[in-house]
Structure formats: structure tokens, C-alpha cells
């Protein structure tokens, strides 16, 4: 068992995604600034809490449906690839790029390894 395959990791990351979804509902000021910095149209902002909330549920599915959790990590890899690409396209060298790139690497590695099964 490794940290990448542990169910606790999936649960912890689900909490991160849920908190991020809640922050996107308003959105809170730092999130709004980041979305404006990368040029995401305001008409798409309401979609973010739904996507992030669904990803939290997908990560939590690791306990019952590990394959769904693995598909979720694949979709999060795509999401963070787009996020990192948006930061680069906008020439936004903020900590948001570091976060998006880090999550891209993490979810990519989790997709390759998959969750532990018991």
C-alpha cells in the first residue's frame, strides 16, 4: 500500500475538492480573482461548484466503486491540465499555476496506480 493508492488519500482529496466547490459557490474573492486572471467567462463560473462537488463524490466512491474513483482521478487529471494550460495561456505565473500543476501531477500518478482494492 502506498499513499497514492490509499483510500484515506482519496477521502482527504475529496474533502479538498468539496471545500474548493464551496469556495466556488460565491465565489470567494481569491477564487473570483483567479478566475478573472485566467479569463474564464463568468457564464461558466456556476459550473465549477457542480464539477468540483461531483469530483468529491467520485473520489469518495473509492470505498464502494474503486473503478469509478479511478475514472474520477482521470477526469481530474484532464481538469487540472486545462487549468494549468489556462494559467500559462494567460501568462498568470501566480501560485494558482503551481497548485494546478501539482494537482495535475498528483491525479495523473493516482490514475496510473489506481486505488487499493481489498
C-alpha positions as protocol buffer text, in pm:
chain_id: "A"
residue {
  index: 1
  type: UNK
  ca { x: 0 y: 0 z: 0 }
}
residue {
  index: 2
  type: UNK
  ca { x: 126 y: 348 z: -86 }
}
residue {
  index: 3
  type: UNK
  ca { x: -9 y: 693 z: -15 }
}
residue {
  index: 4
  type: UNK
  ca { x: -122 y: 722 z: -377 }
}
residue {
  index: 5
  type: UNK
  ca { x: -339 y: 412 z: -356 }
}
residue {
  index: 6
  type: UNK
  ca { x: -470 y: 451 z: 0 }
}
residue {
  index: 7
  type: UNK
  ca { x: -841 y: 508 z: 44 }
}
residue {
  index: 8
  type: UNK
  ca { x: -763 y: 770 z: 308 }
}
residue {
  index: 9
  type: UNK
  ca { x: -584 y: 973 z: 40 }
}
residue {
  index: 10
  type: UNK
  ca { x: -893 y: 961 z: -179 }
}
residue {
  index: 11
  type: UNK
  ca { x: -1109 y: 1069 z: 116 }
}
residue {
  index: 12
  type: UNK
  ca { x: -874 y: 1356 z: 206 }
}
residue {
  index: 13
  type: UNK
  ca { x: -869 y: 1477 z: -154 }
}
residue {
  index: 14
  type: UNK
  ca { x: -1249 y: 1451 z: -165 }
}
residue {
  index: 15
  type: UNK
  ca { x: -1259 y: 1690 z: 131 }
}
residue {
  index: 16
  type: UNK
  ca { x: -1027 y: 1928 z: -55 }
}
residue {
  index: 17
  type: UNK
  ca { x: -1250 y: 1915 z: -363 }
}
residue {
  index: 18
  type: UNK
  ca { x: -1564 y: 1971 z: -152 }
}
residue {
  index: 19
  type: UNK
  ca { x: -1406 y: 2273 z: 18 }
}
residue {
  index: 20
  type: UNK
  ca { x: -1300 y: 2408 z: -320 }
}
residue {
  index: 21
  type: UNK
  ca { x: -1654 y: 2358 z: -451 }
}
residue {
  index: 22
  type: UNK
  ca { x: -1791 y: 2556 z: -156 }
}
residue {
  index: 23
  type: UNK
  ca { x: -1539 y: 2834 z: -222 }
}
residue {
  index: 24
  type: UNK
  ca { x: -1656 y: 2849 z: -584 }
}
residue {
  index: 25
  type: UNK
  ca { x: -2023 y: 2895 z: -495 }
}
residue {
  index: 26
  type: UNK
  ca { x: -1989 y: 3267 z: -421 }
}
residue {
  index: 27
  type: UNK
  ca { x: -1719 y: 3264 z: -539 }
}
residue {
  index: 28
  type: UNK
  ca { x: -1499 y: 3394 z: -259 }
}
residue {
  index: 29
  type: UNK
  ca { x: -1274 y: 3686 z: -354 }
}
residue {
  index: 30
  type: UNK
  ca { x: -947 y: 3492 z: -417 }
}
residue {
  index: 31
  type: UNK
  ca { x: -1129 y: 3241 z: -638 }
}
residue {
  index: 32
  type: UNK
  ca { x: -1302 y: 3517 z: -834 }
}
residue {
  index: 33
  type: UNK
  ca { x: -967 y: 3693 z: -884 }
}
residue {
  index: 34
  type: UNK
  ca { x: -807 y: 3370 z: -1008 }
}
residue {
  index: 35
  type: UNK
  ca { x: -1093 y: 3303 z: -1250 }
}
residue {
  index: 36
  type: UNK
  ca { x: -1069 y: 3657 z: -1385 }
}
residue {
  index: 37
  type: UNK
  ca { x: -689 y: 3629 z: -1416 }
}
residue {
  index: 38
  type: UNK
  ca { x: -715 y: 3327 z: -1644 }
}
residue {
  index: 39
  type: UNK
  ca { x: -1004 y: 3476 z: -1840 }
}
residue {
  index: 40
  type: UNK
  ca { x: -1272 y: 3217 z: -1764 }
}
residue {
  index: 41
  type: UNK
  ca { x: -1603 y: 3365 z: -1882 }
}
residue {
  index: 42
  type: UNK
  ca { x: -1843 y: 3447 z: -1597 }
}
residue {
  index: 43
  type: UNK
  ca { x: -2117 y: 3240 z: -1760 }
}
residue {
  index: 44
  type: UNK
  ca { x: -1907 y: 2928 z: -1680 }
}
residue {
  index: 45
  type: UNK
  ca { x: -1842 y: 3013 z: -1314 }
}
residue {
  index: 46
  type: UNK
  ca { x: -2164 y: 2842 z: -1189 }
}
residue {
  index: 47
  type: UNK
  ca { x: -2049 y: 2513 z: -1344 }
}
residue {
  index: 48
  type: UNK
  ca { x: -1737 y: 2492 z: -1125 }
}
residue {
  index: 49
  type: UNK
  ca { x: -1907 y: 2407 z: -792 }
}
residue {
  index: 50
  type: UNK
  ca { x: -2104 y: 2133 z: -964 }
}
residue {
  index: 51
  type: UNK
  ca { x: -1796 y: 1981 z: -1128 }
}
residue {
  index: 52
  type: UNK
  ca { x: -1590 y: 2002 z: -810 }
}
residue {
  index: 53
  type: UNK
  ca { x: -1873 y: 1863 z: -597 }
}
residue {
  index: 54
  type: UNK
  ca { x: -1916 y: 1573 z: -837 }
}
residue {
  index: 55
  type: UNK
  ca { x: -1543 y: 1506 z: -825 }
}
residue {
  index: 56
  type: UNK
  ca { x: -1559 y: 1490 z: -445 }
}
residue {
  index: 57
  type: UNK
  ca { x: -1832 y: 1227 z: -468 }
}
residue {
  index: 58
  type: UNK
  ca { x: -1635 y: 1040 z: -733 }
}
residue {
  index: 59
  type: UNK
  ca { x: -1329 y: 1029 z: -509 }
}
residue {
  index: 60
  type: UNK
  ca { x: -1538 y: 905 z: -216 }
}
residue {
  index: 61
  type: UNK
  ca { x: -1670 y: 625 z: -434 }
}
residue {
  index: 62
  type: UNK
  ca { x: -1334 y: 453 z: -373 }
}
residue {
  index: 63
  type: UNK
  ca { x: -1491 y: 267 z: -80 }
}
residue {
  index: 64
  type: UNK
  ca { x: -1763 y: 106 z: -288 }
}
residue {
  index: 65
  type: UNK
  ca { x: -1669 y: 153 z: -655 }
}
residue {
  index: 66
  type: UNK
  ca { x: -1289 y: 177 z: -694 }
}
residue {
  index: 67
  type: UNK
  ca { x: -1311 y: 187 z: -1073 }
}
residue {
  index: 68
  type: UNK
  ca { x: -1531 y: 496 z: -1058 }
}
residue {
  index: 69
  type: UNK
  ca { x: -1277 y: 659 z: -828 }
}
residue {
  index: 70
  type: UNK
  ca { x: -1006 y: 584 z: -1083 }
}
residue {
  index: 71
  type: UNK
  ca { x: -1215 y: 736 z: -1363 }
}
residue {
  index: 72
  type: UNK
  ca { x: -1260 y: 1039 z: -1138 }
}
residue {
  index: 73
  type: UNK
  ca { x: -884 y: 1079 z: -1099 }
}
residue {
  index: 74
  type: UNK
  ca { x: -853 y: 1059 z: -1478 }
}
residue {
  index: 75
  type: UNK
  ca { x: -1113 y: 1334 z: -1520 }
}
residue {
  index: 76
  type: UNK
  ca { x: -939 y: 1544 z: -1253 }
}
residue {
  index: 77
  type: UNK
  ca { x: -614 y: 1498 z: -1444 }
}
residue {
  index: 78
  type: UNK
  ca { x: -783 y: 1642 z: -1752 }
}
residue {
  index: 79
  type: UNK
  ca { x: -939 y: 1923 z: -1547 }
}
residue {
  index: 80
  type: UNK
  ca { x: -606 y: 2027 z: -1396 }
}
residue {
  index: 81
  type: UNK
  ca { x: -435 y: 2000 z: -1735 }
}
residue {
  index: 82
  type: UNK
  ca { x: -685 y: 2254 z: -1864 }
}
residue {
  index: 83
  type: UNK
  ca { x: -642 y: 2467 z: -1551 }
}
residue {
  index: 84
  type: UNK
  ca { x: -262 y: 2473 z: -1579 }
}
residue {
  index: 85
  type: UNK
  ca { x: -292 y: 2543 z: -1951 }
}
residue {
  index: 86
  type: UNK
  ca { x: -526 y: 2835 z: -1879 }
}
residue {
  index: 87
  type: UNK
  ca { x: -276 y: 2987 z: -1638 }
}
residue {
  index: 88
  type: UNK
  ca { x: 4 y: 2951 z: -1893 }
}
residue {
  index: 89
  type: UNK
  ca { x: -208 y: 3088 z: -2178 }
}
residue {
  index: 90
  type: UNK
  ca { x: -298 y: 3391 z: -1965 }
}
residue {
  index: 91
  type: UNK
  ca { x: 66 y: 3431 z: -1857 }
}
residue {
  index: 92
  type: UNK
  ca { x: -56 y: 3406 z: -1499 }
}
residue {
  index: 93
  type: UNK
  ca { x: 251 y: 3292 z: -1307 }
}
residue {
  index: 94
  type: UNK
  ca { x: 68 y: 3301 z: -974 }
}
residue {
  index: 95
  type: UNK
  ca { x: 56 y: 3032 z: -705 }
}
residue {
  index: 96
  type: UNK
  ca { x: -255 y: 2908 z: -886 }
}
residue {
  index: 97
  type: UNK
  ca { x: -31 y: 2770 z: -1160 }
}
residue {
  index: 98
  type: UNK
  ca { x: 179 y: 2588 z: -902 }
}
residue {
  index: 99
  type: UNK
  ca { x: -134 y: 2443 z: -740 }
}
residue {
  index: 100
  type: UNK
  ca { x: -284 y: 2335 z: -1074 }
}
residue {
  index: 101
  type: UNK
  ca { x: 43 y: 2177 z: -1183 }
}
residue {
  index: 102
  type: UNK
  ca { x: 84 y: 1996 z: -852 }
}
residue {
  index: 103
  type: UNK
  ca { x: -269 y: 1857 z: -864 }
}
residue {
  index: 104
  type: UNK
  ca { x: -213 y: 1760 z: -1227 }
}
residue {
  index: 105
  type: UNK
  ca { x: 90 y: 1553 z: -1128 }
}
residue {
  index: 106
  type: UNK
  ca { x: -85 y: 1404 z: -824 }
}
residue {
  index: 107
  type: UNK
  ca { x: -403 y: 1298 z: -1002 }
}
residue {
  index: 108
  type: UNK
  ca { x: -204 y: 1173 z: -1301 }
}
residue {
  index: 109
  type: UNK
  ca { x: 0 y: 948 z: -1074 }
}
residue {
  index: 110
  type: UNK
  ca { x: -314 y: 832 z: -893 }
}
residue {
  index: 111
  type: UNK
  ca { x: -475 y: 745 z: -1227 }
}
residue {
  index: 112
  type: UNK
  ca { x: -176 y: 534 z: -1327 }
}
residue {
  index: 113
  type: UNK
  ca { x: -159 y: 347 z: -995 }
}
residue {
  index: 114
  type: UNK
  ca { x: -530 y: 326 z: -918 }
}
residue {
  index: 115
  type: UNK
  ca { x: -679 y: 275 z: -573 }
}
residue {
  index: 116
  type: UNK
  ca { x: -602 y: -20 z: -350 }
}
residue {
  index: 117
  type: UNK
  ca { x: -863 y: -292 z: -358 }
}
residue {
  index: 118
  type: UNK
  ca { x: -946 y: -526 z: -77 }
}
